[in-house]
Amino acid sequence: MLLFIFPVPNSNTNYFRYKITKMAWEAPFGIMLHDAYYDVMDKLSNNQWFEFARICLDLKNQIDDITKDYATSGIREQKYQMCRIWESKLGKFASVEHLYDLLNYFLRPKEYPSKPTPMLQPQAGMPEKVMLYCSRVGKIEVVFTENEEKKSSKEFLSAYEKKYGKGKVIIFNNENFMGTYTCRKGSKVDVENMERLWKDLGNEVTIFLDLTAENMKTEMENFAKNTSKNYDYFAVIVSSHGNSEKNLDYILGTDEKELMLSEVLDIFNNKNAPEMIGIPKLLFFQTSRGMYLDHGCLISDLEQLEIEDGGEMKTEPTPENKSVPIRKSAKSDEEKGKKSSKERVISASGHVTKRYEEPQTVSQPDSAKYLPTVSDMLVCHSTILGYHSFRNSLNGSWFLNAVTNVFMKHARSEHVVDLMVKVNEAMAENSSMARDPKLSNCKCMSEFQCTFRKRLYLLNAGEKK
């Protein structure tokens, strides 16, 4: 019997890691884990494979034994058995997505500087809404089915008028940062999904990649001031790192400088964007809004969240041993009236204002021609204020995946606010799973604020593009 010993590259060199492919590998849609093993094998030479097994599959001590035990079966079977041992070591954490994460980490070390941590993906048995809307987006195709409930003509009378059959959309994605912030792996998937979705809905789409905070603001101002009125609606999608300070959101440019959310909203108000007055404006923000992680609460425990001990605030623990307020006691109208008439407040749209005494109503003959400074705006966030947002390095973010899936399935039959309620429902049912207990079983709740005066249908029922 002949014994074949296959050479393993010197463990002191990473030579084989630097044969870099032109683009990151993505898992073929719907591929099973065992099929993925062979797909990954075909992307690596024999020498590369052994280095991949040592570095990424953590099989440094088992490679020699496997090659000896399966010497007569051929090198492909040896590789397969290495994958099976990797799978048995990780257990339920072994997934197609993690395998391709490791492949990209191996082949593209500059873009994937740290070894990926396995995350559990939605599996059969997960909540239906999570499987339907929060999973990886496949083919984007906006389809109207005859069995969907059609809206009556009376309902469409209360909708925004559609004169032009198109909208205008701009997308901002910051993936690479100049300082300490990490590369936002997977955000390219969000850009691709958003571009395909909005184009399929019949819109003009412009994409801006890796801009500084100042350049982001400049492009938004150009969009608000120099866009013609010949559109049915406008949409702005911003995907970047973000945070909040003193309950004020900010977005980070690639220079890691802050662009305040209130500045962005001011750019698109009726005073600063006169060409957009009366036209619906949709703003989507895929950013973190704080440092807290939400581990949720059991539905059966909701009745226990009553305020006790004279209305003290209840809290929930976080991994950093900090406390996050989850509910405050309601104060009577009489108590509220004792507050100073001049008080700094934050509106639902994120604007910082001062509250003065109730202004006197002044009658004016042309009041019907005036709109509030902020109107016809839908502001959607991937998470609530103070909390992290979640993104998968291969499949993109939870939030923009849910937006893409919901919109492409229901945009022809439901108006935008109802679509966002579906997004919220799907987001609420999703959960993270990871080896790190701080990141496992986390929840992420999207939210939106709306100043629409009518319903907005991106496509009327039965309309074809």
Buried (B, 14 or more C-beta within 10 A) or exposed (E): EEEEEBEBBEEEEEEBBEEBEEEBBBBEEEBEBEEBBEBBBEBBEEBBBBBBBBBBBBBEEBBEEBBEEBBEEEBBEBBBBBBBBBBEEBEEBBBBBBBBBBBBBBBBBEBBEEEBEBBBBBEEEBBEBBBBBBBBBEEBEBEBEEEBEBBEEEEBEEBBEBEBEBBBBBBBBBBEBEEEBEBBBBBBBBBBBBBBBBBBBBBEBEBBBBBBBEBBBEBBBEBBEEBEEEBBBBBBBBBBBBBBEEEBBBBBBBBBBBBBBBBBBBBBBBEBBEBBEEBBBBBBBBBBBBBBBBBEEEEEEEEEEEEEEEEEEBEBEBBEEEEBEEEEEEEEEEEEEEEEEEEEEBBEBBBEEEEEEEEEEEEEEEEEEEEEEBBBBBBBBBBBBBBBBBBBBBBBBBBBBBBBBBBBBBBBBBBBEBBBEBBBBBBBBBBBBBEEEEBBBBBBBBBBBBBBBEBBBBBBBEBEE
